[in-house]
């Protein structure tokens, strides 16, 4: 019995050693795809990073960006100079959380929302598909900080905060002043909208420079009364959802919260719910993106045959590959491949400033080929791609852009955003009245498109 146990242990040890040897070989995994997402747990509570681990973390982040970032010119940034300037700030950070934030600020000099460093705590939440948050959606509207949404079962919901409420004070400071101050000190990013997303994360999850479990708010309710609340940040599950339904006998509606890979298997079933519709709305507001493959699968349901939509751009000019180039991750050329029973009616896509990445890819691609009208607000302007978080010594993680996109119409989305065919903006009164102006505009646009089709058909008959 003991002999068998020893043999089993030896076999497993040899297998593990072989796997580690293979993964360490740059020729087998030149893009470091296989090594991502394994292990790298956060340090035990109360255990600080030592100087050696910090040095290895810094070296890993700087070198990986230098060697593998999609643009060999690093967006025109002198990366060596950035590293030299940031190194003393990073190593003199007063806490581990501030250390991770300083690393993130360093990669932020590239001005790229997809290239970022997560602290060990943030990475742990990411892997658990959870968020540390108060559950509050906000936007600066007409000079006021207005609540646009409240997460279910969140501290904000339990405190009685609702859509349309106005934030008057945050941590005892005028809310507008607090917002502007945070905007002034967040790291560089792809766009102003991407920077606003960073401030929303600070409001919800706290500032790594001074982490806190609580945040004090003064709120103006929709009846104009005020309340003072202290919300305790908590862990909430991140749920990815895809829901299709008929709004009435003519209009179909698909709402997608993200492009998580787990939603791919739900796409066809949800399109089946709306195939009889005479017009379709795809709502991507607040959708921060995800899988390029899921975005392509969503669009495949809307076309016949093969439709080119652009190409991927990589640093090497070749698709990322594994095992000496024998296994490719796909062609650089991007095209849609229509399904057997596609939906071919008119389509409207709804976006806002929080729609990013794969959301922008879908909206801009359908807009470029004339397959859909885009309504709402200019999107994030955050359209680059990465292939998963890389483990950083010390428990953190690094995402770095490895793929750029060249749309078929030549309009670049990164740093610009998807420009809607029709602008529909949020306002406080609509939120307080629970009125969805974007959805109403999308419905009216589809009815106008249907009417135009009838007129064209009548003209052709005549």
C-alpha positions as CSV (number, residue, x, y, z in Angstrom):
1,X,0.0,0.0,0.0
2,X,2.8,2.4,0.9
3,X,4.7,1.4,-2.2
4,X,1.7,2.2,-4.4
5,X,1.3,5.6,-2.7
6,X,5.0,6.5,-3.3
7,X,4.7,5.4,-6.9
8,X,1.6,7.6,-7.4
9,X,3.3,10.5,-5.8
10,X,6.3,10.1,-8.1
11,X,4.1,9.9,-11.1
12,X,2.2,13.0,-10.2
13,X,5.4,14.9,-9.4
14,X,7.0,13.9,-12.7
15,X,3.9,14.9,-14.6
16,X,3.8,18.3,-12.8
17,X,7.4,18.9,-13.5
18,X,6.9,18.0,-17.2
19,X,4.0,20.4,-17.5
20,X,6.0,23.2,-15.8
21,X,8.9,22.6,-18.2
22,X,6.6,22.8,-21.2
23,X,5.0,25.9,-20.0
24,X,8.3,27.5,-19.4
25,X,9.3,27.1,-23.0
26,X,8.8,30.3,-24.9
27,X,8.6,28.4,-28.2
28,X,5.7,26.3,-27.0
29,X,3.8,29.2,-25.5
30,X,5.2,32.4,-26.9
31,X,2.1,34.4,-26.0
32,X,2.1,33.0,-22.4
33,X,-1.5,31.8,-22.9
34,X,-1.3,28.5,-21.0
35,X,0.2,30.0,-17.9
36,X,-2.6,32.4,-17.2
37,X,-5.1,32.0,-14.4
38,X,-3.4,29.2,-12.5
39,X,-2.6,29.6,-8.8
40,X,-1.2,33.0,-7.6
41,X,-3.3,33.3,-4.5
42,X,-3.3,36.4,-2.5
43,X,-1.0,36.5,0.6
44,X,-2.5,35.5,3.9
45,X,-4.2,38.2,5.8
46,X,-1.8,40.5,7.6
47,X,1.2,39.3,5.6
48,X,3.0,42.1,3.8
49,X,4.9,41.8,0.6
50,X,8.6,41.6,1.1
51,X,11.1,43.7,-1.0
52,X,12.1,40.7,-3.2
53,X,8.5,40.0,-4.1
54,X,7.9,43.7,-4.9
55,X,11.0,43.7,-7.2
56,X,9.9,40.6,-9.0
57,X,6.4,42.1,-9.4
58,X,7.8,45.3,-10.8
59,X,10.1,43.5,-13.2
60,X,7.4,41.2,-14.4
61,X,5.0,44.1,-15.2
62,X,7.6,46.3,-16.9
63,X,9.1,43.5,-18.9
64,X,5.9,41.9,-20.1
65,X,4.5,45.2,-21.3
66,X,7.8,46.0,-23.0
67,X,8.0,42.7,-24.8
68,X,4.4,41.9,-25.6
69,X,2.3,45.0,-25.9
70,X,0.4,45.1,-29.2
71,X,2.1,48.3,-30.3
72,X,5.9,47.9,-30.4
73,X,6.1,51.7,-30.1
74,X,4.0,51.6,-26.9
75,X,1.6,54.3,-28.0
76,X,4.5,56.7,-28.4
77,X,5.4,56.4,-24.7
78,X,9.1,56.3,-23.6
79,X,8.6,53.1,-21.6
80,X,12.1,53.1,-20.2
81,X,11.7,56.6,-18.9
82,X,8.3,55.7,-17.4
83,X,9.8,52.8,-15.6
84,X,12.7,54.8,-14.2
85,X,10.3,57.6,-13.0
86,X,7.8,55.2,-11.4
87,X,10.2,52.8,-9.8
88,X,11.0,54.9,-6.7
89,X,7.3,55.8,-6.2
90,X,6.3,52.1,-6.5
91,X,8.9,50.9,-3.9
92,X,8.2,53.7,-1.5
93,X,4.4,53.1,-1.5
94,X,3.2,53.2,2.1
95,X,1.1,50.0,1.9
96,X,0.8,46.9,-0.3
97,X,-2.5,48.3,-1.7
98,X,-0.7,51.6,-2.6
99,X,2.1,49.5,-4.2
100,X,-0.4,47.8,-6.5
101,X,-2.0,51.1,-7.4
102,X,1.4,52.6,-8.3
103,X,2.0,49.7,-10.6
104,X,-1.4,50.3,-12.2
105,X,-0.6,54.0,-12.6
106,X,2.6,53.1,-14.3
107,X,0.9,51.0,-17.0
108,X,-1.7,53.7,-17.2
109,X,0.8,55.9,-18.8
110,X,0.0,54.0,-22.0
111,X,-3.5,55.5,-22.0
112,X,-5.2,52.2,-22.4
113,X,-8.1,50.9,-20.4
114,X,-7.3,47.2,-21.2
115,X,-3.8,47.5,-19.8
116,X,-4.1,47.4,-16.0
117,X,-2.7,45.9,-12.8
118,X,-5.0,44.4,-10.2
119,X,-4.0,44.1,-6.6
120,X,-4.0,40.7,-4.9
121,X,-7.3,41.5,-3.3
122,X,-8.9,42.7,-6.6
123,X,-7.6,39.7,-8.5
124,X,-9.1,37.4,-5.8
125,X,-12.5,39.0,-6.3
126,X,-12.2,38.7,-10.1
127,X,-11.4,35.0,-9.9
128,X,-14.4,34.4,-7.6
129,X,-16.7,36.4,-10.0
130,X,-17.5,38.8,-7.1
131,X,-17.3,42.5,-6.5
132,X,-16.5,44.5,-3.4
133,X,-19.0,47.3,-3.7
134,X,-21.8,49.5,-2.4
135,X,-23.7,48.6,-5.6
136,X,-24.3,52.2,-6.9
137,X,-24.4,53.3,-10.5
138,X,-23.9,57.1,-11.0
139,X,-23.4,59.6,-13.7
140,X,-22.6,63.3,-13.9
141,X,-25.7,64.8,-15.5
142,X,-26.2,68.5,-16.2
143,X,-23.7,69.3,-13.4
144,X,-25.2,67.0,-10.8
145,X,-24.1,63.5,-9.6
146,X,-27.2,61.4,-10.2
147,X,-27.9,57.7,-9.3
148,X,-28.6,55.8,-12.5
149,X,-28.9,52.3,-11.0
150,X,-28.8,50.3,-7.8
151,X,-27.6,46.7,-7.6
152,X,-30.0,44.2,-6.1
153,X,-29.3,43.3,-2.5
154,X,-26.6,45.9,-2.3
155,X,-25.9,48.2,0.6
156,X,-27.2,51.1,-1.5
157,X,-30.5,49.3,-2.1
158,X,-30.9,48.4,1.5
159,X,-30.3,52.0,2.5
160,X,-33.2,53.1,0.3
161,X,-31.3,54.8,-2.5
162,X,-33.1,54.7,-5.8
163,X,-32.7,55.8,-9.5
164,X,-32.8,59.5,-9.9
165,X,-31.5,60.3,-6.4
166,X,-28.9,63.0,-6.3
167,X,-25.6,62.7,-4.4
168,X,-25.1,65.9,-2.4
169,X,-22.0,64.9,-0.3
170,X,-19.5,62.1,-0.4
171,X,-17.4,61.7,2.7
172,X,-18.5,65.1,3.9
173,X,-17.3,66.8,0.7
174,X,-19.6,68.4,-1.9
175,X,-20.3,65.5,-4.3
176,X,-19.3,67.5,-7.4
177,X,-16.0,68.6,-5.8
178,X,-15.3,65.0,-4.8
179,X,-16.0,63.8,-8.3
180,X,-13.8,66.4,-9.9
181,X,-11.0,65.7,-7.4
182,X,-11.1,62.0,-8.1
183,X,-11.1,62.6,-11.9
184,X,-8.0,64.8,-11.5
185,X,-6.0,62.0,-9.9
186,X,-7.1,58.8,-11.5
187,X,-4.6,57.2,-13.9
188,X,-4.5,57.9,-17.6
189,X,-6.9,56.0,-19.7
190,X,-8.4,55.4,-23.1
191,X,-10.9,58.3,-22.9
192,X,-12.7,60.6,-20.5
193,X,-15.5,58.1,-20.2
194,X,-13.0,55.4,-19.2
195,X,-11.7,57.7,-16.5
196,X,-15.2,58.3,-15.3
197,X,-15.6,54.5,-15.0
198,X,-12.5,54.5,-12.8
199,X,-14.0,57.1,-10.5
200,X,-17.2,55.0,-10.2
201,X,-15.0,52.1,-9.1
202,X,-13.4,54.2,-6.4
203,X,-16.9,55.3,-5.2
204,X,-18.1,51.7,-5.0
205,X,-15.0,49.8,-4.0
206,X,-12.8,52.4,-2.3
207,X,-9.4,54.0,-3.0
208,X,-6.3,51.8,-2.8
209,X,-4.4,54.8,-1.4
210,X,-6.7,54.8,1.7
211,X,-8.8,51.6,1.7
212,X,-12.0,51.7,3.8
213,X,-14.9,49.4,4.3
214,X,-17.3,52.4,4.7
215,X,-18.4,55.4,2.8
216,X,-20.6,58.3,4.0
217,X,-23.1,59.8,1.6
218,X,-25.7,62.6,1.8
219,X,-28.5,61.9,-0.7
220,X,-31.4,63.9,-2.1
221,X,-34.3,61.6,-2.6
222,X,-36.7,62.0,-5.5
223,X,-39.2,63.8,-3.2
224,X,-36.4,66.4,-2.5
225,X,-35.9,65.3,1.1
226,X,-32.4,64.4,2.2
227,X,-30.9,61.5,4.1
228,X,-27.4,60.8,5.5
229,X,-26.2,57.2,5.2
230,X,-23.0,55.3,5.9
231,X,-22.8,52.3,3.6
232,X,-20.6,49.4,4.3
233,X,-18.9,47.9,1.3
234,X,-19.6,44.2,0.9
235,X,-18.9,41.3,-1.5
236,X,-21.6,40.8,-4.1
237,X,-21.7,38.1,-6.8
238,X,-21.1,39.3,-10.4
239,X,-23.9,37.8,-12.5
240,X,-23.7,37.6,-16.3
241,X,-27.1,37.6,-18.0
242,X,-28.6,37.3,-21.5
243,X,-32.3,37.7,-21.8
244,X,-34.5,37.9,-24.9
245,X,-38.2,38.7,-25.0
246,X,-41.0,40.3,-27.1
247,X,-41.9,43.8,-25.9
248,X,-45.1,43.6,-27.9
249,X,-46.3,41.7,-31.0
250,X,-43.8,43.6,-33.3
251,X,-40.7,44.5,-31.2
252,X,-38.1,42.0,-29.9
253,X,-35.6,42.9,-27.2
254,X,-32.4,41.3,-26.1
255,X,-30.5,42.6,-23.0
256,X,-26.9,41.5,-22.5
257,X,-25.0,42.4,-19.3
258,X,-21.6,41.2,-20.5
259,X,-20.0,39.1,-23.2
260,X,-18.9,36.4,-20.7
261,X,-17.9,33.2,-22.4
262,X,-20.6,31.3,-20.3
263,X,-23.3,33.2,-22.2
264,X,-22.3,31.8,-25.6
265,X,-24.5,28.7,-25.3
266,X,-27.6,30.9,-24.5
267,X,-27.4,33.0,-27.7
268,X,-29.5,30.8,-30.1
269,X,-32.2,30.2,-27.6
270,X,-32.6,33.9,-26.8
271,X,-32.8,34.8,-30.5
272,X,-35.4,32.1,-30.9
273,X,-37.6,34.2,-28.6
274,X,-37.5,37.2,-30.9
275,X,-37.3,35.7,-34.4
276,X,-40.9,36.6,-35.2
277,X,-40.3,40.3,-34.3
278,X,-40.5,42.9,-37.1
279,X,-37.8,44.9,-35.3
280,X,-35.1,44.0,-32.8
281,X,-33.4,46.0,-30.0
282,X,-30.1,44.8,-28.6
283,X,-29.4,46.6,-25.3
284,X,-25.7,46.9,-24.4
285,X,-25.9,49.8,-22.0
286,X,-23.6,49.3,-19.1
287,X,-22.0,46.2,-20.8
288,X,-18.3,46.3,-20.2
289,X,-17.4,43.6,-22.7
290,X,-15.8,40.2,-22.6
291,X,-15.3,37.5,-25.2
292,X,-14.7,38.5,-28.8
293,X,-16.1,35.0,-29.8
294,X,-19.4,35.7,-28.0
295,X,-19.7,39.0,-29.8
296,X,-19.1,37.3,-33.1
297,X,-21.7,34.6,-32.3
298,X,-24.2,37.3,-31.4
299,X,-23.7,39.0,-34.8
300,X,-23.7,35.7,-36.7
301,X,-27.4,35.5,-35.9
302,X,-28.1,38.7,-37.9
303,X,-26.6,38.0,-41.3
304,X,-26.7,35.6,-44.2
305,X,-23.5,34.1,-45.7
306,X,-20.0,35.5,-45.0
307,X,-19.6,39.2,-44.2
308,X,-16.1,40.7,-43.7
309,X,-16.0,43.2,-40.7
310,X,-12.3,44.0,-40.4
311,X,-9.2,42.3,-39.0
312,X,-7.2,41.8,-35.8
313,X,-3.8,43.4,-35.5
314,X,-1.0,41.8,-33.4
315,X,2.5,42.8,-32.6
316,X,4.0,40.0,-34.7
317,X,1.6,40.4,-37.6
318,X,0.5,36.8,-37.1
319,X,-2.3,35.2,-35.0
320,X,-1.3,34.2,-31.5
321,X,-0.2,30.6,-31.5
322,X,0.8,27.6,-29.3
323,X,3.2,24.7,-29.7
324,X,5.7,26.0,-32.2
325,X,2.9,27.7,-34.2
326,X,1.1,24.4,-34.8
327,X,-2.0,25.6,-32.9
328,X,-3.4,29.0,-34.0
329,X,-5.9,31.1,-32.1
330,X,-7.7,32.0,-35.3
331,X,-7.3,34.1,-38.4
332,X,-6.5,37.8,-38.3
333,X,-9.3,38.5,-40.7
334,X,-12.6,38.9,-38.9
335,X,-15.9,37.9,-40.6
336,X,-19.4,37.0,-39.8
337,X,-20.8,33.7,-40.8
338,X,-24.6,33.7,-41.0
339,X,-26.5,30.9,-39.3
340,X,-29.2,28.7,-41.0
341,X,-32.1,30.7,-39.6
342,X,-30.8,34.3,-39.1
343,X,-32.9,37.2,-37.9
344,X,-33.0,39.6,-40.9
345,X,-35.4,42.3,-39.6
346,X,-34.2,45.9,-38.7
347,X,-32.0,46.2,-35.7
348,X,-31.2,48.9,-33.2
349,X,-28.3,48.7,-30.8
350,X,-28.4,50.7,-27.5
351,X,-25.0,51.9,-26.0
352,X,-23.8,54.3,-23.4
353,X,-20.5,55.6,-21.9
354,X,-20.1,52.4,-19.9
355,X,-20.5,50.1,-23.1
356,X,-16.9,49.0,-23.7
357,X,-14.7,46.5,-25.5
358,X,-16.8,43.6,-27.0
359,X,-19.9,45.8,-26.8
360,X,-18.2,48.4,-28.9
361,X,-17.0,45.7,-31.3
362,X,-20.5,44.5,-31.9
363,X,-22.1,48.0,-32.2
364,X,-19.4,49.4,-34.4
365,X,-19.3,46.3,-36.7
366,X,-23.1,46.2,-37.2
367,X,-23.1,50.0,-37.8
368,X,-20.2,49.7,-40.3
369,X,-21.8,47.1,-42.5
370,X,-25.2,48.9,-42.4
371,X,-26.9,46.1,-40.4
372,X,-28.0,48.2,-37.4
373,X,-28.6,51.7,-36.2
374,X,-26.8,52.7,-33.0
375,X,-28.6,54.8,-30.4
376,X,-27.7,56.3,-27.0
377,X,-24.5,57.9,-25.9
378,X,-20.9,57.7,-27.2
379,X,-19.4,54.5,-25.9
380,X,-16.3,54.1,-23.8
381,X,-13.7,54.2,-26.6
382,X,-12.0,51.1,-25.0
383,X,-11.6,48.7,-27.9
384,X,-8.4,46.7,-27.7
385,X,-8.1,43.1,-26.7
386,X,-6.2,40.9,-24.2
387,X,-6.1,37.1,-23.7
388,X,-6.6,36.9,-20.0
389,X,-4.8,38.1,-16.8
390,X,-1.2,37.2,-16.3
391,X,-0.2,36.2,-12.8
392,X,2.1,38.8,-11.1
393,X,4.4,37.8,-8.2
394,X,2.7,38.7,-4.9
395,X,-0.8,37.6,-5.9
396,X,-1.7,40.4,-8.3
397,X,-2.5,40.3,-12.0
398,X,-1.6,42.1,-15.2
399,X,-3.8,42.6,-18.3
400,X,-2.1,44.1,-21.3
401,X,-3.4,44.8,-24.8
402,X,-2.3,42.1,-27.2
403,X,-4.8,42.7,-30.0
404,X,-5.9,45.9,-31.9
405,X,-8.8,46.1,-34.4
406,X,-9.1,47.6,-37.9
407,X,-12.8,47.9,-38.7
408,X,-13.9,47.4,-42.3
409,X,-15.0,51.1,-42.6
410,X,-11.7,52.3,-41.2
411,X,-13.2,54.1,-38.2
412,X,-11.1,53.5,-35.1
413,X,-13.0,53.0,-31.9
414,X,-10.2,53.0,-29.3
415,X,-10.0,56.4,-27.6
416,X,-12.9,57.6,-29.8
417,X,-15.9,55.4,-29.0
418,X,-18.9,54.3,-31.1
419,X,-20.7,57.5,-32.2
420,X,-24.4,56.8,-32.2
421,X,-26.6,57.4,-35.3
422,X,-28.9,59.1,-32.8
423,X,-27.8,60.6,-29.5
424,X,-30.1,59.9,-26.6
425,X,-28.8,61.2,-23.2
426,X,-29.9,60.4,-19.7
427,X,-31.5,63.1,-17.5
428,X,-32.5,63.3,-13.9
429,X,-36.3,63.8,-14.5
430,X,-36.5,60.7,-16.8
431,X,-34.7,58.6,-14.1
432,X,-37.0,59.9,-11.4
433,X,-40.1,59.1,-13.5
434,X,-38.6,55.7,-14.3
435,X,-38.7,56.6,-18.0
436,X,-36.3,54.9,-20.4
437,X,-35.8,57.5,-23.1
438,X,-33.2,55.3,-24.9
439,X,-35.6,52.4,-25.2
440,X,-38.5,54.6,-26.3
441,X,-36.3,56.2,-29.0
442,X,-35.2,52.7,-30.1
443,X,-38.8,51.5,-30.5
444,X,-39.7,54.7,-32.5
445,X,-36.7,54.2,-34.7
446,X,-37.7,50.7,-35.5
447,X,-41.2,51.8,-36.3
448,X,-39.8,54.4,-38.7
449,X,-37.6,51.9,-40.3
450,X,-40.5,49.5,-40.8
451,X,-42.6,52.4,-42.3
452,X,-39.7,53.3,-44.7
453,X,-39.6,49.6,-45.8
454,X,-43.4,49.7,-46.5
455,X,-43.1,52.9,-48.5
456,X,-40.1,51.5,-50.6
457,X,-42.1,48.4,-51.3
458,X,-45.1,50.3,-52.4
459,X,-43.0,52.5,-54.7
460,X,-41.4,49.4,-56.2
461,X,-44.9,47.9,-56.9
462,X,-46.0,51.1,-58.6
